[in-house]
Amino acid sequence: MTPLNIPVNSIPVLQAHMAALTVNSLASISAPEFQAQLHNFLQLSDHTAEGFATPDNQRRQSLQFSWGHDHDFGDFSLPGEMGTRHLWLLSRCLDAFQSLPSDLSGARVLDVGCWTGGVSLLAAKMGAEVVAIDEVKKYVDCLNFLAESFGLANLTARHMSLYDLADPAYYDTFDHVLFFGVLYHLSDPIVALRHLFNVLKPNGRLHLETMALDHDQPLCRYEGPGVTRGQSGWNWFVPSPAALQQMLLDVGFRELQIGNGLTASVTLEGDPLGPGRAFGVGVKQSQVEITRAGLSNRHIR
C-alpha cells in the first residue's frame, strides 16, 4: 500500500467543470428538448437493444437505464447512483497520487465503463480528446447525446466491450486510461489489464480504482452472479491490494502506486471512497512480452 497525505485541492476545479455543463451552455438543442430527451433515456428498459436473448440473468443496469453520477443541469438536476464519485475519483488521481495533470490538452484519454459519462465529461472539460466505451448501448447513446448537446467535439462514446480493444487500431494510441469501478466486474481481469496495457502509448499511464479485499496477501475473492448487491448486479473477482499489484506487474506495468491515497489519520468530508476500495496507478514504460502459459487469449498482443 502507498498511503499519501496530500490535501485534496482539485474538487472545486472539477465542480466548476461540471457547473459549466448546464442548459445555459447547450450548443445544438433547446433546453426543453434537452430535458425531454433525457427523460426518454430514463424510461428505457429493454434487453433486445443490448443483444440479450432474454432478460434472465442480466444485470439490472444493463436492462433498465439508470443515471450514473449527480449532475445539476441548471433548470433541473439528476441524482446518480454513484453520487459525486466522479469528482472524487479524478481528484484522488490529481491530488493524492499526482498521476494525472489538471490540464489534459493534447492528451488522448480512454474512459472504460463510462456509464452516463460523469468522468468522461470531466476529462473532456480538462482538455483531453476522450474516447469513452461501455458495453451497454443505452449509456453510449446517452453520452453521445450529451457530447453533441454541449458541443464537446473532443468526446466520443463507443458501444464496445473492453475486450474489443484487441484491435491494432487501438494499440499505442492513448496517453491515459481511466479505469474506475470496473476490474472486479470482469470475468478475465488479467486479459483485460493486458488490453489496457496494449492501448497505451509508451510512458502512458493507467489510473485504476476497484473494490478491494481487505487482506495483506495477494488473494482474490470470487463472487459471481450468485451474489447480488442490491439487485444492481454482481462481481466476479475482488482482489486484495497485493493481488492488484501483482496483476499490474504481470501484464507489464511498472512505477506502480497501490493504495487508497490517504493515511489512516486523514478523513475528507464528503469523500465516498472509503474502506473496501483500492487505487492502482501504473506506467507502460515500453511494450513488453507477457507470459503466455495459460492465457485465455493465446493470440493477445
VENWO-V828810 format. One line per field, one symbol per residue. burial: b if it has 9 or more other ideal C-beta (glycine too) atoms within 8 Angstrom, else e. A space follows every 50 residues. Layout:
burial = ???
This chain:
burial = eebbeeebebbebbbebbeebbbebbeeeebeebbebbeebbebeebeeb ebeeeeebebbbbebebbbbbebeeeebebebbbbbbbbbbbbbbbbeeb eeebeebbbbbbbbbbbbbbbbbbbbbbebbbbbebebbbbbbbbbbbbb ebeebebebbebbebbeeebbeebbbbbbbbbbbbbeebbbbbbbbbbbb bbebbbbbbbebbeeeeebbeebeeeebeeebbbbbbbbbbbbbbbbbbb bbbbebbbbbbbeeeeeeeebebeeebbbbbbbbeeeeebeeeebeeeeb e
